[in-house]
Amino acid sequence: MESNNISVGLDIGTTKIVAMIGRKNEYGKAEILGIGKSKSLGVHRGVVNNITQTIQSIQQAVQEAEAASGMKIEEVTVGIAGQHIRSLQHSDYITRANSEVVIDEDDIDRLINQVHKLVMLPGEEIIHVLPQEYKVDGQAEVKEPIGMYGGRLEANFHVVVGQVSSIRNIGRCVKSAGLELEGITLEPLASANAVLSEDEKDAGVALIDIGGGTTDLAIFRDGIIRHTAVIPFGGNVITEDIKEGCSIIEKQAELLKIKFGSAWPGENKDNEIVSIPGLRGREPKEITLKNLSKIIHARVVEIVEQVYVEIKNYGHEEQKKKLIAGIVLTGGGSQLKHLKQLVEYITGMDTRIGYPNEHLAGESDDEVTSPLFATAVGLVMDGLKRQEKRRLEKISVAQATLEANETLDDNEQEQTIEQPRKERKSFLDKLTERVKDFLDNAE
């Protein structure tokens, strides 16, 4: 099977690193061919802090995925998250030289490139520039300005910013693990693509991806991304608290959380007790489930309240910006018992748990459709989308050259072939190229 129609997502998380191989089947759905996962040791709160360990974990996950699928992995699409990500709203405009010519891709490029010249804090770089809606000569709420007449084109943008060094470190890890960087994607966007339906994005929805080290938020309304945020804690702080609160080791705390943990203290009777073996011949410890869920509850409330502050910052309380589809929870942390009820109680918004089966082939493994893998599935889909775009570009270039050849005599051919219009490169592609160049030159 050719390797050019498969795509590999690499989710470099705080607790686990996942490599996932997928391809498009004949129905246009993504079919997952192999998964590898390894314990992530060199990542803290979504940011790489030990390159050597991260490289080893990446290699382990990749080897596992290769063994499962019988394929060789060369290129990967990587997700980026972490506490250094922030987003801002920005408006910008261009004045067109000739308002008698319709607006085309190049005008939009010019406008987007202008946003890239925004002055950021030292060491920060723009990762995404996402147009919200356009205005043409003061006419507001234009969804698609291409083909319209107008002298002044302006737009509101959602700009996502991150730290250059963190982005480069991720690139470095991927390259040192012997892989090529195919693309970089913001993790909340990847998870959203895997989990949300188009209807939800239209109605207005907040996706909350609770990972080990960070909780990512992406808000959609009218089908457009409106707000993103990364909150620098996730499931690991809950485990930490259980460890401290019950004086047990981390492994036991994690198991307790997964097996017996609940976000709602009222659920447990006072007499439900778990006995935990002591270390090296010490007495076993007895822990009441009520206490356990009290500890979890306190921490989860804190995380949910922080996310809710971000949802309010977006403006959920204004009638026009209301998120009708409510909240979708995904990521490993979303599997905590009674979390849905707690989130509904705190926010008063409809909530469901999001499984990444929105675009997966029907017969996918249960394992793949676990919320744990939402980001990885989203990254695979992102890679497939990029490939599709490249294939179409190649076809259109070939067609344009063919047509040009047919319509011209040989001698004129040289001067007048118009170069086929280049597809607009998303900024992420440019960023990926910059990271690649930087790594190549830094070797």
RODO-2510 file (C-alpha; in nm, 4 decimals, decimal comma):
residues 443
     n   res          X          Y          Z
     1     m     0,0000     0,0000     0,0000
     2     e     0,1380     0,3428    -0,0874
     3     s     0,2436     0,5484     0,2049
     4     n     0,1192     0,8694     0,0505
     5     n    -0,2438     0,8200     0,1415
     6     i    -0,1854     0,7448     0,5059
     7     s    -0,1361     1,0071     0,7704
     8     v     0,0175     0,9869     1,1154
     9     g    -0,0907     1,1926     1,4143
    10     l     0,1555     1,2376     1,6985
    11     d     0,0003     1,3625     2,0219
    12     i     0,2808     1,4644     2,2564
    13     g     0,0931     1,4844     2,5832
    14     t     0,1919     1,5303     2,9446
    15     t     0,0958     1,1781     3,0525
    16     k     0,1146     0,9831     2,7284
    17     i     0,2503     1,0088     2,3773
    18     v     0,0301     0,8581     2,1066
    19     a     0,1233     0,7775     1,7484
    20     m    -0,1775     0,6935     1,5337
    21     i    -0,1801     0,5830     1,1706
    22     g    -0,4886     0,6372     0,9593
    23     r    -0,6105     0,6564     0,6014
    24     k    -0,9285     0,7612     0,4243
    25     n    -1,1567     0,4755     0,3235
    26     e    -1,3794     0,4812     0,0166
    27     y    -1,6583     0,6560     0,2101
    28     g    -1,4292     0,9448     0,3024
    29     k    -1,4155     0,8374     0,6664
    30     a    -1,0885     0,7943     0,8543
    31     e    -0,9849     0,4371     0,9184
    32     i    -0,7304     0,3844     1,1963
    33     l    -0,4681     0,1243     1,1028
    34     g    -0,2490     0,1235     1,4102
    35     i    -0,1922     0,2924     1,7459
    36     g     0,1152     0,3089     1,9637
    37     k     0,1325     0,4750     2,2998
    38     s     0,4045     0,5263     2,5547
    39     k     0,4383     0,6940     2,8915
    40     s     0,5399     1,0546     2,8445
    41     l     0,8298     1,1426     3,0706
    42     g     0,9774     1,4652     2,9365
    43     v     0,6650     1,6821     2,9158
    44     h     0,5252     1,9081     3,1864
    45     r     0,1929     2,0879     3,1452
    46     g     0,2005     2,0367     2,7709
    47     v     0,5525     2,1762     2,7282
    48     v     0,8619     1,9662     2,6542
    49     n     1,1083     1,9995     2,9408
    50     n     1,3324     1,7007     2,8767
    51     i     1,4218     1,6495     2,5137
    52     t     1,6077     1,3174     2,5522
    53     q     1,3230     1,1485     2,7378
    54     t     1,0630     1,2863     2,4997
    55     i     1,2556     1,1517     2,1987
    56     q     1,2659     0,8058     2,3571
    57     s     0,8928     0,8121     2,4317
    58     i     0,8146     0,9248     2,0758
    59     q     1,0268     0,6440     1,9295
    60     q     0,8573     0,3882     2,1522
    61     a     0,5064     0,5019     2,0503
    62     v     0,6056     0,5108     1,6821
    63     q     0,7562     0,1609     1,6915
    64     e     0,4416     0,0260     1,8555
    65     a     0,2205     0,1871     1,5897
    66     e     0,4456     0,0526     1,3137
    67     a     0,4285    -0,2975     1,4605
    68     a     0,0486    -0,2781     1,4887
    69     s     0,0001    -0,1593     1,1303
    70     g     0,2940    -0,3191     0,9515
    71     m     0,3883     0,0204     0,8060
    72     k     0,6845     0,2488     0,8263
    73     i     0,6212     0,5961     0,9704
    74     e     0,8113     0,8817     0,8118
    75     e     0,6052     1,1998     0,8456
    76     v     0,3880     1,3086     1,1360
    77     t     0,1354     1,5809     1,2141
    78     v     0,2053     1,7098     1,5635
    79     g    -0,0224     1,8835     1,8090
    80     i     0,0836     2,1847     2,0083
    81     a    -0,0645     2,2923     2,3425
    82     g     0,0729     2,4022     2,6742
    83     q     0,0452     2,6927     2,9092
    84     h     0,2271     2,9292     2,6738
    85     i    -0,0630     2,9390     2,4278
    86     r    -0,2843     3,2467     2,4390
    87     s    -0,5374     3,3914     2,2011
    88     l    -0,6520     3,7428     2,1197
    89     q    -0,9069     3,9169     1,9007
    90     h    -0,7795     4,1628     1,6431
    91     s    -0,9338     4,3685     1,3618
    92     d    -0,7471     4,4796     1,0540
    93     y    -0,8255     4,6230     0,7135
    94     i    -0,6713     4,6858     0,3711
    95     t    -0,7606     4,9507     0,1164
    96     r    -0,7758     4,8126    -0,2362
    97     a    -0,6215     5,0013    -0,5256
    98     n    -0,9115     4,9338    -0,7574
    99     s    -1,2629     4,8828    -0,6267
   100     e    -1,3935     4,7978    -0,9767
   101     v    -1,2162     4,4599    -0,9591
   102     v    -1,3739     4,1881    -0,7493
   103     i    -1,2075     4,0789    -0,4265
   104     d    -1,0004     3,7629    -0,4718
   105     e    -0,7770     3,5255    -0,2731
   106     d    -0,4821     3,7629    -0,3031
   107     d    -0,6669     4,0396    -0,1190
   108     i    -0,7464     3,8014     0,1648
   109     d    -0,3830     3,6897     0,1689
   110     r    -0,2731     4,0500     0,1942
   111     l    -0,5076     4,1072     0,4846
   112     i    -0,3991     3,7912     0,6664
   113     n    -0,0310     3,8687     0,6087
   114     q    -0,0877     4,2071     0,7613
   115     v    -0,2129     4,0444     1,0801
   116     h     0,1090     3,8431     1,0919
   117     k     0,3014     4,1673     1,1266
   118     l     0,1366     4,2322     1,4638
   119     v     0,3989     4,2973     1,7256
   120     m     0,4026     4,0161     1,9792
   121     l     0,5795     3,9889     2,3119
   122     p     0,9463     3,8875     2,2787
   123     g     0,9793     3,5174     2,2043
   124     e     0,6192     3,4775     2,0926
   125     e     0,5018     3,3768     1,7517
   126     i     0,1630     3,3714     1,5837
   127     i     0,0464     3,0128     1,5289
   128     h    -0,2980     3,0632     1,3745
   129     v    -0,4788     3,3593     1,2212
   130     l    -0,8442     3,2627     1,1910
   131     p    -1,0740     3,5119     1,0124
   132     q    -1,4128     3,5471     1,1866
   133     e    -1,6253     3,7651     0,9663
   134     y    -1,5435     4,0265     0,7058
   135     k    -1,6678     4,3739     0,6313
   136     v    -1,6684     4,5147     0,2789
   137     d    -1,6979     4,8956     0,2582
   138     g    -1,8595     4,8954     0,6007
   139     q    -2,1142     4,6255     0,5139
   140     a    -2,0898     4,3951     0,8138
   141     e    -2,1230     4,0196     0,8668
   142     v    -1,9886     3,9123     0,5294
   143     k    -1,9050     3,5419     0,5483
   144     e    -1,7219     3,5109     0,2149
   145     p    -1,5973     3,8334     0,0523
   146     i    -1,4434     3,6674    -0,2558
   147     g    -1,6272     3,7829    -0,5677
   148     m    -1,7655     4,0990    -0,4105
   149     y    -1,6811     4,4582    -0,5119
   150     g    -1,5373     4,7010    -0,2581
   151     g    -1,2559     4,9380    -0,1795
   152     r    -1,2037     4,8618     0,1874
   153     l    -1,1842     4,5042     0,3138
   154     e    -1,1686     4,4472     0,6861
   155     a    -1,2050     4,1488     0,9143
   156     n    -1,2069     4,0389     1,2749
   157     f    -0,9459     3,7768     1,3477
   158     h    -0,8943     3,5207     1,6174
   159     v    -0,5180     3,5105     1,6649
   160     v    -0,3490     3,2251     1,8510
   161     v    -0,0029     3,2936     1,9873
   162     g     0,2615     3,0629     2,1351
   163     q     0,6235     3,0565     2,2417
   164     v     0,8759     3,0099     1,9633
   165     s     1,1114     2,8070     2,1787
   166     s     0,8409     2,5574     2,2805
   167     i     0,7366     2,5096     1,9192
   168     r     1,0975     2,4565     1,8134
   169     n     1,1587     2,2096     2,0947
   170     i     0,8699     1,9974     1,9714
   171     g     1,0133     2,0146     1,6179
   172     r     1,3517     1,9155     1,7561
   173     c     1,2110     1,6090     1,9350
   174     v     1,0262     1,4927     1,6240
   175     k     1,3306     1,5351     1,4042
   176     s     1,5677     1,3674     1,6490
   177     a     1,3279     1,0744     1,6710
   178     g     1,3987     1,0262     1,2990
   179     l     1,0690     1,1682     1,1721
   180     e     0,9721     1,4464     0,9347
   181     l     0,7387     1,7218     1,0504
   182     e     0,4410     1,7252     0,8176
   183     g     0,2399     1,9842     1,0005
   184     i     0,1681     2,1523     1,3329
   185     t    -0,1846     2,1959     1,4677
   186     l    -0,3262     2,3517     1,7793
   187     e    -0,4459     2,0604     1,9947
   188     p    -0,7850     2,2024     2,0950
   189     l    -0,8605     2,2461     1,7222
   190     a    -0,7574     1,8875     1,6493
   191     s    -0,9739     1,7485     1,9294
   192     a    -1,2662     1,9642     1,8170
   193     n    -1,2451     1,8263     1,4625
   194     a    -1,2515     1,4714     1,5919
   195     v    -1,5359     1,5119     1,8384
   196     l    -1,7796     1,7842     1,7311
   197     s    -2,0512     1,7650     1,4673
   198     e    -2,1097     2,0470     1,2188
   199     d    -2,4493     2,1147     1,3777
   200     e    -2,2908     2,1701     1,7161
   201     k    -2,0298     2,4072     1,5736
   202     d    -2,3110     2,6060     1,4112
   203     a    -2,5323     2,6190     1,7192
   204     g    -2,2462     2,7215     1,9443
   205     v    -2,0460     2,4790     2,1566
   206     a    -1,7516     2,4745     2,3965
   207     l    -1,5157     2,1801     2,3684
   208     i    -1,3250     2,1074     2,6897
   209     d    -1,0388     1,8624     2,6474
   210     i    -0,9156     1,7549     2,9907
   211     g    -0,5675     1,6111     2,9476
   212     g    -0,3095     1,5100     3,2044
   213     g    -0,1211     1,8378     3,2179
   214     t    -0,3514     2,0921     3,0560
   215     t    -0,7178     2,1529     2,9915
   216     d    -0,7806     2,2896     2,6426
   217     l    -1,0839     2,4902     2,5428
   218     a    -1,2156     2,5661     2,1945
   219     i    -1,5388     2,7593     2,1383
   220     f    -1,7311     2,7500     1,8096
   221     r    -2,0313     2,9485     1,6954
   222     d    -2,1842     2,9754     1,3442
   223     g    -1,9339     2,7130     1,2334
   224     i    -1,6340     2,9366     1,3139
   225     i    -1,3791     2,9031     1,5927
   226     r    -1,4371     3,1970     1,8293
   227     h    -1,2126     3,1454     2,1270
   228     t    -0,9328     2,9143     2,2382
   229     a    -0,7564     2,8835     2,5714
   230     v    -0,5177     2,6461     2,7427
   231     i    -0,5551     2,6163     3,1205
   232     p    -0,2351     2,4876     3,2791
   233     f    -0,3740     2,1981     3,4778
   234     g    -0,5566     1,8757     3,4134
   235     g    -0,5991     1,5261     3,5525
   236     n    -0,2511     1,5096     3,7026
   237     v    -0,3229     1,7694     3,9694
   238     i    -0,6167     1,5574     4,0847
   239     t    -0,3844     1,2579     4,1223
   240     e    -0,1321     1,4813     4,3050
   241     d    -0,3989     1,5911     4,5524
   242     i    -0,5092     1,2328     4,6193
   243     k    -0,1455     1,1376     4,6732
   244     e    -0,0940     1,4205     4,9251
   245     g    -0,4348     1,3963     5,0877
   246     c    -0,4183     1,0217     5,1451
   247     s    -0,0382     0,9918     5,1882
   248     i    -0,0028     0,7223     4,9229
   249     i     0,2255     0,6838     4,6218
   250     e     0,1351     0,8231     4,2835
   251     k     0,0652     0,4878     4,1179
   252     q    -0,1920     0,4041     4,3835
   253     a    -0,3457     0,7516     4,3669
   254     e    -0,3915     0,7212     3,9885
   255     l    -0,5549     0,3778     4,0254
   256     l    -0,7828     0,5000     4,3025
   257     k    -0,8934     0,7945     4,0876
   258     i    -0,9700     0,5758     3,7864
   259     k    -1,1348     0,2848     3,9692
   260     f    -1,3208     0,4478     4,2572
   261     g    -1,3011     0,8210     4,1960
   262     s    -1,6096     1,0367     4,1511
   263     a    -1,6533     1,4099     4,1072
   264     w    -1,9705     1,4092     4,3179
   265     p    -1,9196     1,3456     4,6933
   266     g    -2,2874     1,2823     4,7680
   267     e    -2,2674     0,9519     4,5805
   268     n    -2,0675     0,7608     4,8394
   269     k    -2,1868     0,6231     5,1723
   270     d    -1,9715     0,6879     5,4766
   271     n    -1,8890     0,3225     5,5208
   272     e    -1,7394     0,2545     5,1770
   273     i    -1,3715     0,1930     5,2365
   274     v    -1,0799     0,0924     5,0140
   275     s    -0,7760    -0,0708     5,1683
   276     i    -0,4413     0,0116     5,0088
   277     p    -0,1381    -0,2113     5,0700
   278     g     0,1328    -0,0363     5,2717
   279     l     0,4857     0,0081     5,1403
   280     r     0,7387    -0,2632     5,2289
   281     g     0,5709    -0,4377     5,5183
   282     r     0,3935    -0,1311     5,6575
   283     e     0,0302    -0,1485     5,7646
   284     p    -0,2266    -0,1136     5,4843
   285     k    -0,4072     0,2234     5,4651
   286     e    -0,7831     0,2539     5,4758
   287     i    -0,9383     0,5325     5,2729
   288     t    -1,3072     0,6182     5,2668
   289     l    -1,4509     0,6758     4,9215
   290     k    -1,6326     0,9778     5,0577
   291     n    -1,2994     1,1426     5,1390
   292     l    -1,1595     1,0416     4,8052
   293     s    -1,4425     1,2036     4,6131
   294     k    -1,4223     1,5157     4,8333
   295     i    -1,0583     1,5608     4,7315
   296     i    -1,1394     1,5023     4,3626
   297     h    -1,4452     1,7267     4,3783
   298     a    -1,2525     2,0234     4,5166
   299     r    -0,9932     2,0062     4,2393
   300     v    -1,2389     1,9424     3,9545
   301     v    -1,4554     2,2351     4,0635
   302     e    -1,1478     2,4553     4,0394
   303     i    -1,0662     2,3378     3,6853
   304     v    -1,4261     2,3697     3,5657
   305     e    -1,4619     2,7172     3,7161
   306     q    -1,1484     2,8364     3,5370
   307     v    -1,2835     2,7035     3,2079
   308     y    -1,6175     2,8673     3,2766
   309     v    -1,4423     3,2028     3,3268
   310     e    -1,2987     3,1612     2,9746
   311     i    -1,6427     3,0741     2,8355
   312     k    -1,7807     3,3915     2,9946
   313     n    -1,4864     3,5916     2,8549
   314     y    -1,5929     3,4796     2,5112
   315     g    -1,9328     3,6323     2,5889
   316     h    -2,1573     3,3287     2,6345
   317     e    -2,3965     3,5354     2,8418
   318     e    -2,4860     3,7686     2,5523
   319     q    -2,7910     3,6499     2,3639
   320     k    -2,6168     3,6670     2,0267
   321     k    -2,3221     3,4603     2,1440
   322     k    -2,5101     3,1967     2,3415
   323     l    -2,3703     2,8456     2,3045
   324     i    -2,6855     2,6507     2,2293
   325     a    -2,5160     2,3100     2,2087
   326     g    -2,3558     2,3637     2,5489
   327     i    -2,0374     2,1814     2,6471
   328     v    -1,8643     1,8717     2,5127
   329     l    -1,6070     1,7067     2,7408
   330     t    -1,3280     1,4954     2,5980
   331     g    -0,9739     1,3811     2,6783
   332     g    -0,8719     1,1249     2,9394
   333     g    -0,9973     1,3401     3,2255
   334     s    -1,3516     1,3358     3,0876
   335     q    -1,3877     0,9741     3,1959
   336     l    -1,4179     1,0664     3,5630
   337     k    -1,7476     0,9413     3,7048
   338     h    -2,0260     1,1999     3,7464
   339     l    -1,8170     1,4732     3,5836
   340     k    -2,0940     1,5520     3,3351
   341     q    -2,3403     1,6166     3,6185
   342     l    -2,0924     1,8384     3,8037
   343     v    -2,0165     2,0470     3,4937
   344     e    -2,3881     2,0933     3,4245
   345     y    -2,4398     2,1953     3,7866
   346     i    -2,1603     2,4563     3,7836
   347     t    -2,2231     2,6069     3,4405
   348     g    -2,5923     2,5430     3,3874
   349     m    -2,5040     2,4323     3,0313
   350     d    -2,6013     2,1099     2,8561
   351     t    -2,3070     1,8697     2,8629
   352     r    -2,2111     1,5482     2,6881
   353     i    -1,8972     1,3343     2,6772
   354     g    -1,7297     1,3546     2,3348
   355     y    -1,6046     1,0402     2,1648
   356     p    -1,3853     1,0922     1,8582
   357     n    -1,6069     0,8875     1,6263
   358     e    -1,7507     1,1820     1,4301
   359     h    -1,5409     1,1060     1,1201
   360     l    -1,4158     0,7538     1,1917
   361     a    -1,5056     0,4484     0,9865
   362     g    -1,7982     0,2536     1,1307
   363     e    -1,6068    -0,0578     1,2322
   364     s    -1,3417     0,1240     1,4345
   365     d    -1,2081    -0,0344     1,7504
   366     d    -1,3633     0,0651     2,0806
   367     e    -1,0154     0,1582     2,1950
   368     v    -0,9771     0,4198     1,9209
   369     t    -1,3077     0,5849     1,9995
   370     s    -1,2128     0,6493     2,3619
   371     p    -1,2023     1,0199     2,4600
   372     l    -0,8365     0,9549     2,5489
   373     f    -0,7544     0,9542     2,1794
   374     a    -0,9549     1,2575     2,0658
   375     t    -0,6456     1,4685     1,9932
   376     a    -0,4629     1,1879     1,8111
   377     v    -0,7644     1,1141     1,5889
   378     g    -0,7970     1,4864     1,5150
   379     l    -0,4304     1,5074     1,4163
   380     v    -0,4677     1,2104     1,1785
   381     m    -0,7669     1,3823     1,0176
   382     d    -0,5703     1,7028     0,9895
   383     g    -0,2878     1,5205     0,8123
   384     l    -0,5343     1,3570     0,5718
   385     k    -0,6889     1,6962     0,4964
   386     r    -0,3459     1,8441     0,4205
   387     q    -0,2657     1,5602     0,1828
   388     e    -0,5968     1,6015     0,0046
   389     k    -0,5212     1,9723    -0,0416
   390     r    -0,1780     1,8949    -0,1837
   391     r    -0,3204     1,6379    -0,4220
   392     l    -0,5748     1,8881    -0,5535
   393     e    -0,3003     2,1485    -0,5939
   394     k    -0,0925     1,9069    -0,7987
   395     i    -0,3919     1,8236    -1,0170
   396     s    -0,4802     2,1883    -1,0755
   397     v    -0,1188     2,2743    -1,1580
   398     a    -0,1022     1,9843    -1,4039
   399     q    -0,4318     2,0868    -1,5633
   400     a    -0,3291     2,4493    -1,5964
   401     t    -0,0018     2,3516    -1,7605
   402     l    -0,1825     2,1147    -1,9974
   403     e    -0,4359     2,3774    -2,1002
   404     a    -0,1628     2,6337    -2,1493
   405     n     0,0300     2,3909    -2,3679
   406     e    -0,2693     2,3114    -2,5828
   407     t    -0,3711     2,6692    -2,6501
   408     l    -0,0300     2,8022    -2,7530
   409     d     0,2065     2,7574    -3,0401
   410     d     0,5402     2,6206    -2,9369
   411     n     0,7301     2,9439    -2,9924
   412     e     0,4999     3,1594    -2,7805
   413     q     0,4761     2,9023    -2,5124
   414     e     0,7741     3,0203    -2,3161
   415     q     0,6640     3,3782    -2,2561
   416     t     0,3009     3,3572    -2,1758
   417     i     0,2267     3,0546    -1,9616
   418     e     0,0680     3,2003    -1,6568
   419     q     0,1868     3,0303    -1,3476
   420     p    -0,1116     2,8480    -1,1981
   421     r    -0,2281     3,0343    -0,8892
   422     k    -0,0653     2,9028    -0,5765
   423     e    -0,3067     2,7746    -0,3167
   424     r    -0,3143     2,9942    -0,0128
   425     k    -0,0746     2,8410     0,2361
   426     s    -0,2165     2,8322     0,5813
   427     f     0,0057     3,0050     0,8280
   428     l     0,0644     2,6751     1,0034
   429     d     0,2254     2,5365     0,6888
   430     k     0,4545     2,8379     0,6829
   431     l     0,5266     2,7926     1,0519
   432     t     0,6084     2,4263     0,9937
   433     e     0,8451     2,5258     0,7155
   434     r     1,0087     2,7857     0,9379
   435     v     1,0555     2,5320     1,2177
   436     k     1,2008     2,2866     0,9634
   437     d     1,4390     2,5473     0,8228
   438     f     1,5448     2,6490     1,1685
   439     l     1,6181     2,2867     1,2617
   440     d     1,8048     2,2177     0,9391
   441     n     2,0245     2,5224     0,9892
   442     a     2,0773     2,4564     1,3571
   443     e     2,2144     2,1058     1,3070
***
